[in-house]
Amino acid sequence: MKNHTQLKGKPIRLAVLDYGLFQVHANGRIIGICGFVIQTDTDETVLIDTGFPPKYAVDADAATLEDDLGSFGRVLSVTPDNMPAAQLSKLGIYPRDITLMIQSHTHIDHVGHMDLCPQAPIMISAAERALPRPLYWSGKQAMEWPEANYLLVEQDFTLGEGFEVLLCPGHAPGQLAFMIDLPQTGAMLLTSDAISRASEIDEDFAGSWDVPLAIHHGDRLMKLAADRDALVIFGHSPEQWPTLRKAPHWFE
């Protein structure tokens, strides 16, 4: 990884952030939009992904029209409560407390608040950062890269004890996934959109940016999860999302 950084502590707890609900037109699938907070035993606080842009909490219909998102699906619920600052507040955390932001990739439902924590470096794959602008949605690329200290991921690496960053291109050119070890829960695999839902494996990752790569890394991640007996949190699972423990609750 370029511009090397390393966590000083090891993860002690993880929270799932609720960034809202979206319905995919093609199949009617209702998906949750998630982010994550990981805290370490040396008071480091890592934020993974930042949800939809703020305009979606103001007027989702107008934002959808502006971004041509309606051809893909519709926002069911993205409210001020689903913005990252509001989700963090449920945990007693402020944006100023974030010591590292990680973007799993740069699609519209993950990248909306990259400028939320200007004091924090942004970790992102080199492949995504090399793009003129974040991927956003369907070639629109409406966002500019915010000014930040970017930490570029070019391969799998260990960010710190119990925190592995996995480069899994396929869904997106620089998709990242994460393996986190917690004291009580044990291993947790956060697939992000490398595997959006369990059924995507059987569907051979149809519609991915690079289908063969998506299949390869999907298989790799599930083998890793089996080897580590990890709890898997998928990126957008209609079955898992309603039952998933979310902020203000923690996995410890």
ZAMARRO-120538 format. One record per residue (C-alpha): residue in one letter; z, y, x. Coordinates in steps of 0.1 Angstrom, whole numbers, padded with zeros to 4 digits, always signed. Each point is the difference from the previous one (the first is absolute). Layout:
% ZAMARRO-120538
AZYX...
END
This chain:
% ZAMARRO-120538
M+0000+0000+0000K-0009+0035+0013N+0028+0026+0002H+0025-0028+0002T+0032+0003-0021Q+0028-0025-0005L+0028-0002-0026K+0034+0000+0017G+0017-0020-0027K-0008-0030-0022P-0005+0001-0037I+0031-0003-0022R-0015+0008-0034L-0033+0005-0019A-0008+0017-0032V-0031-0001-0022L-0013+0033-0013D-0017+0003-0034Y-0030+0022+0002G-0013-0007-0035L-0023-0023-0020F-0038-0003+0000Q-0024-0020-0021V-0031-0015+0015H-0029+0002-0024A-0019-0031+0012N+0026-0024-0012G+0027+0020-0017R+0025-0008+0027I+0030+0023+0001I+0013+0006+0035G+0030+0017+0015I-0004+0024+0029C+0027-0005+0026G+0014+0014+0031F+0029-0011+0022V+0030+0014+0019I+0015-0019+0029Q+0033+0012+0016T+0013-0013+0033D+0035-0003+0014T-0006+0031+0022D-0007+0023-0030E-0038-0001+0003T-0018+0003-0033V-0036-0013-0003L-0022+0009-0030I-0030-0022-0007D-0027+0016-0022T+0001+0030-0022G-0017-0007-0033F-0024+0020-0020P-0007+0037+0007P+0024+0024-0018K-0027+0013-0024Y+0002-0034-0017A+0036+0008-0011V-0012+0033-0014D-0031-0010-0020A-0011-0036+0007D-0031+0004-0023A-0012+0031+0018A+0007-0016+0034T-0018-0032-0010L-0031+0020-0011E+0001+0021+0032D+0001-0031+0022D-0024-0021-0021L+0027-0026-0001G-0008-0009-0036S-0028-0023+0010F+0026-0023+0016G+0030+0004-0024R+0026+0023-0015V+0034+0012+0008L+0025-0013-0025S+0031+0017+0014V+0003+0022+0030T+0027+0026-0007P+0021+0024+0021D+0025-0029+0003N-0027-0021+0017M-0005+0025+0028P+0014-0011+0033A+0026+0028+0003A+0014-0010-0034Q+0000-0037+0009L+0018+0008+0033S+0026+0020-0019K+0010-0031-0019L+0011-0014+0034G+0018+0032+0010I-0028+0007+0025Y-0019+0032+0005P-0035+0003+0016R+0017+0018+0030D+0019-0033+0006I-0032-0020+0007T-0003-0008+0037L-0033-0019-0002M-0028-0001-0026I-0023-0029-0001Q-0033-0001-0020S-0011-0036-0007H-0035+0014-0007T-0014+0032-0015H-0012-0008-0035I+0009+0025-0027D+0031-0018-0014H+0016-0003+0035V-0008+0033+0017G+0008+0028-0024H+0029+0016+0019M-0008-0005+0036D+0013+0035+0006L+0034-0007-0016C+0020-0003+0033P-0015+0023+0026Q+0028-0008+0024A-0009-0038+0001P-0027-0016+0020I-0026-0018-0022M-0009-0036+0011I-0034-0011-0012S-0027-0023+0012A-0024+0014+0026A-0029-0011-0022E+0012+0021-0030R+0009+0030+0021A-0035+0000+0016L-0015+0008-0034P-0009+0037-0005R+0024+0000-0030P+0022-0026-0017L-0019-0026-0020Y+0014+0014-0033W-0023-0014-0027S-0036-0013+0000G-0014+0021+0028K+0014+0032-0015Q+0024+0006+0029A+0014+0032-0015M+0031+0003+0022E+0003+0015+0035W+0021-0016+0026P+0033+0019+0002E+0013+0013+0033A+0023-0027+0014N+0008-0021+0030Y-0021-0030-0007L+0010-0034+0014L-0030-0023+0000V+0002-0037-0006E-0028-0021+0017Q+0016-0035-0003D+0031-0018-0012F+0031+0012+0017T+0038+0000-0003L+0012+0035-0010G+0036-0011+0006E+0023-0030-0004G-0007-0015-0034F-0030+0023-0008E-0035-0013+0006V-0032+0020-0007L-0030-0021-0008L-0036+0012+0002C-0019-0017-0028P-0034+0017-0006G-0019-0012-0030H+0011+0019-0031A-0004+0031+0021P-0012+0005+0036G+0035+0004+0014Q+0022-0017-0026L+0036-0006+0012A+0026-0024-0012F+0037-0004+0011M+0025-0027+0007I+0036+0012-0004D+0031-0020+0008L+0031+0009-0019P+0036-0012+0005Q+0005-0016-0034T-0035-0004-0015G-0016-0013+0031A-0037+0005+0007M-0020+0022-0024L-0038+0002+0002L-0014+0032-0014T-0037-0008-0003S-0011+0034-0014D-0036-0003-0011A-0008-0027+0026I+0010-0022-0029S+0003+0020-0032R+0011-0029-0021A+0003-0038+0004S-0031-0007-0021E-0022+0021+0024I+0002-0029+0024D-0016-0023-0025E-0026+0027-0008D-0010+0001+0036F+0009+0037+0002A-0031+0010-0019G-0008+0038+0002S+0017+0004+0034W-0014+0024+0026D-0006-0032+0022V+0004-0032-0020P+0000-0025+0030L+0026+0021+0018A+0021+0003-0031I+0000-0038-0005H+0009-0005+0037H+0029+0023-0001G+0012-0011-0034D+0002-0035+0012R+0017+0011+0032L+0026+0020-0019M+0008-0028-0024K+0004-0025+0029L+0023+0024+0017A+0020+0004-0032A+0003-0038-0003D+0010-0004+0036R+0027+0027-0003D+0011-0010-0035A-0006+0037-0009L+0003+0017-0034V-0035+0013-0006I-0004+0034-0018F-0037+0004-0009G-0017+0033-0001H-0009+0002-0037S+0012-0031-0018P+0000+0003-0039E+0023-0031-0001Q+0024+0010+0027W+0003+0038-0005P+0020+0000-0033T+0026-0023+0014L+0003+0016+0035R+0032+0017+0010K-0007+0037+0005A+0018+0032+0011P+0028+0008-0003H+0007-0036+0008W-0004-0015+0035F-0009-0033+0016E+0026-0005+0027
END
